[in-house]
Amino acid sequence: RLLALPGGRAATREPERPGTPASPGKPQKPGERPMPKPSEVFPPRRRPAPPPSEERAAG
């Protein structure tokens, strides 16, 4: 069974309960999760360096 530890996850989540949506900007239906941003689902990763083009090498 789950025990709520002081200072644990349950303690931090409790004040947020009373009807405050996670994202205050958008209207939200009850029971519908807010749409995650693409950057949350796919974290931005560094693109590989492009191959050196002849135009850049000429300069």
MDTraj code that builds the backbone (N, CA, C; nanometers):
import mdtraj as md
import numpy as np

residues = "ARG LEU LEU ALA LEU PRO GLY GLY ARG ALA ALA THR ARG GLU PRO GLU ARG PRO GLY THR PRO ALA SER PRO GLY LYS PRO GLN LYS PRO GLY GLU ARG PRO MET PRO LYS PRO SER GLU VAL PHE PRO PRO ARG ARG ARG PRO ALA PRO PRO PRO SER GLU GLU ARG ALA ALA GLY".split()
xyz = np.array([
    [0.0835, -0.1204, 0.0000],
    [0.0000, 0.0000, 0.0000],
    [0.0869, 0.1252, 0.0000],
    [0.0303, 0.2336, -0.0523],
    [0.1102, 0.3539, -0.0705],
    [0.1036, 0.4424, 0.0526],
    [0.2198, 0.4865, 0.0989],
    [0.2253, 0.5765, 0.2129],
    [0.2710, 0.7134, 0.1652],
    [0.2023, 0.8174, 0.2098],
    [0.2420, 0.9532, 0.1725],
    [0.3545, 0.9985, 0.2648],
    [0.4726, 1.0098, 0.2112],
    [0.5857, 1.0517, 0.2915],
    [0.5877, 1.2035, 0.3009],
    [0.6296, 1.2583, 0.4151],
    [0.6387, 1.4044, 0.4262],
    [0.7447, 1.4580, 0.3308],
    [0.7084, 1.5569, 0.2518],
    [0.8021, 1.6107, 0.1543],
    [0.8146, 1.5258, 0.0301],
    [0.7300, 1.4246, 0.0184],
    [0.7369, 1.3378, -0.0986],
    [0.6518, 1.3901, -0.2126],
    [0.6205, 1.3020, -0.3055],
    [0.5455, 1.3432, -0.4229],
    [0.4021, 1.3814, -0.3863],
    [0.3425, 1.3075, -0.2912],
    [0.2044, 1.3355, -0.2526],
    [0.1938, 1.4724, -0.1856],
    [0.2965, 1.5103, -0.1105],
    [0.2922, 1.6382, -0.0411],
    [0.3047, 1.7546, -0.1397],
    [0.3810, 1.7343, -0.2456],
    [0.3982, 1.8429, -0.3421],
    [0.2785, 1.8539, -0.4345],
    [0.2085, 1.7431, -0.4588],
    [0.0967, 1.7465, -0.5517],
    [-0.0328, 1.7943, -0.4851],
    [-0.0392, 1.7877, -0.3533],
    [-0.1645, 1.8180, -0.2830],
    [-0.2152, 1.9607, -0.3031],
    [-0.1325, 2.0654, -0.2913],
    [-0.1863, 2.2017, -0.3048],
    [-0.2377, 2.2325, -0.4456],
    [-0.1942, 2.1564, -0.5441],
    [-0.2321, 2.1855, -0.6821],
    [-0.3681, 2.1276, -0.7190],
    [-0.4251, 2.0442, -0.6316],
    [-0.5480, 1.9739, -0.6641],
    [-0.6694, 2.0616, -0.6922],
    [-0.6992, 2.1610, -0.6051],
    [-0.8321, 2.2230, -0.6149],
    [-0.8573, 2.2948, -0.7469],
    [-0.8895, 2.2177, -0.8493],
    [-0.9397, 2.2715, -0.9741],
    [-0.8458, 2.3581, -1.0539],
    [-0.7149, 2.3490, -1.0312],
    [-0.6232, 2.4289, -1.1119],
    [-0.5635, 2.3405, -1.2200],
    [-0.5879, 2.3723, -1.3468],
    [-0.5313, 2.2913, -1.4545],
    [-0.3801, 2.3091, -1.4618],
    [-0.3123, 2.2131, -1.5219],
    [-0.1668, 2.2187, -1.5291],
    [-0.1219, 2.3354, -1.6162],
    [-0.1937, 2.3593, -1.7278],
    [-0.1603, 2.4723, -1.8135],
    [-0.2726, 2.5758, -1.8040],
    [-0.2501, 2.6869, -1.7329],
    [-0.3577, 2.7833, -1.7103],
    [-0.3979, 2.8596, -1.8360],
    [-0.3188, 2.8522, -1.9428],
    [-0.3488, 2.9302, -2.0618],
    [-0.4668, 2.8777, -2.1409],
    [-0.4836, 2.7456, -2.1477],
    [-0.5846, 2.6883, -2.2359],
    [-0.7072, 2.6433, -2.1576],
    [-0.8254, 2.6597, -2.2142],
    [-0.9433, 2.5990, -2.1523],
    [-0.9343, 2.4476, -2.1635],
    [-0.9771, 2.3784, -2.0605],
    [-0.9548, 2.2349, -2.0556],
    [-1.0813, 2.1650, -2.0105],
    [-1.1179, 2.0573, -2.0803],
    [-1.2329, 1.9789, -2.0357],
    [-1.1923, 1.8955, -1.9151],
    [-1.2840, 1.8727, -1.8224],
    [-1.2493, 1.7873, -1.7083],
    [-1.2206, 1.6451, -1.7540],
    [-1.1123, 1.5892, -1.7063],
    [-1.0764, 1.4534, -1.7435],
    [-0.9961, 1.4442, -1.8712],
    [-0.9619, 1.5581, -1.9309],
    [-0.8815, 1.5542, -2.0537],
    [-0.7425, 1.6071, -2.0234],
    [-0.6416, 1.5290, -2.0632],
    [-0.5057, 1.5720, -2.0349],
    [-0.4646, 1.6820, -2.1316],
    [-0.3846, 1.7793, -2.0854],
    [-0.3360, 1.8832, -2.1770],
    [-0.2414, 1.8233, -2.2793],
    [-0.2428, 1.8786, -2.3987],
    [-0.1595, 1.8261, -2.5067],
    [-0.0136, 1.8602, -2.4765],
    [0.0742, 1.7598, -2.4722],
    [0.2149, 1.7905, -2.4453],
    [0.2781, 1.8594, -2.5646],
    [0.3745, 1.9458, -2.5382],
    [0.4446, 2.0124, -2.6482],
    [0.5311, 1.9107, -2.7206],
    [0.5554, 1.9335, -2.8500],
    [0.6435, 1.8408, -2.9238],
    [0.7821, 1.8315, -2.8612],
    [0.8287, 1.9420, -2.8005],
    [0.9622, 1.9386, -2.7403],
    [0.9643, 1.8512, -2.6163],
    [0.8475, 1.8303, -2.5530],
    [0.8435, 1.7410, -2.4373],
    [0.8448, 1.5958, -2.4808],
    [0.7712, 1.5663, -2.5897],
    [0.7643, 1.4288, -2.6375],
    [0.8957, 1.3911, -2.7051],
    [0.9413, 1.4775, -2.7968],
    [1.0687, 1.4539, -2.8638],
    [1.1647, 1.5631, -2.8197],
    [1.2527, 1.5337, -2.7247],
    [1.3451, 1.6378, -2.6812],
    [1.4370, 1.6791, -2.7950],
    [1.4648, 1.8090, -2.8075],
    [1.5487, 1.8543, -2.9191],
    [1.6897, 1.7999, -2.9064],
    [1.7356, 1.7313, -3.0100],
    [1.8729, 1.6823, -3.0064],
    [1.9552, 1.7540, -3.1125],
    [2.0856, 1.7537, -3.0917],
    [2.1730, 1.8280, -3.1823],
    [2.1748, 1.7626, -3.3186],
    [2.1575, 1.8441, -3.4212],
    [2.1651, 1.7894, -3.5567],
    [2.3101, 1.7580, -3.5897],
    [2.3332, 1.6524, -3.6669],
    [2.4705, 1.6242, -3.7094],
    [2.5203, 1.7353, -3.8005],
    [2.6492, 1.7602, -3.7971],
    [2.7054, 1.8683, -3.8776],
    [2.6855, 1.8374, -4.0257],
    [2.6395, 1.9369, -4.1028],
    [2.6198, 1.9133, -4.2462],
    [2.7535, 1.8910, -4.3150],
    [2.7544, 1.8177, -4.4252],
    [2.8814, 1.7967, -4.4973],
    [2.9337, 1.9294, -4.5492],
    [3.0643, 1.9498, -4.5459],
    [3.1193, 2.0792, -4.5901],
    [3.0899, 2.1020, -4.7376],
    [3.0198, 2.2123, -4.7668],
    [2.9862, 2.2411, -4.9062],
    [3.1017, 2.3140, -4.9736],
    [3.1066, 2.3043, -5.1058],
    [3.2156, 2.3679, -5.1805],
    [3.2073, 2.5200, -5.1711],
    [3.0866, 2.5726, -5.1560],
    [3.0712, 2.7181, -5.1459],
    [3.1379, 2.7704, -5.0186],
    [3.1216, 2.6971, -4.9077],
    [3.1826, 2.7422, -4.7829],
    [3.3344, 2.7241, -4.7883],
    [3.3788, 2.6172, -4.8522],
    [3.5220, 2.5889, -4.8577],
    [3.5941, 2.6903, -4.9464],
    [3.5230, 2.7436, -5.0463],
    [3.5861, 2.8389, -5.1375],
    [3.6144, 2.9711, -5.0667],
    [3.5390, 3.0014, -4.9611],
    [3.5604, 3.1286, -4.8935],
    [3.6715, 3.1200, -4.7958],
])
top = md.Topology()
chain = top.add_chain()
for i, resn in enumerate(residues, 1):
    res = top.add_residue(resn, chain, resSeq=i)
    for name in ("N", "CA", "C"):
        top.add_atom(name, md.element.get_by_symbol(name[0]), res)
traj = md.Trajectory(xyz[None], top)
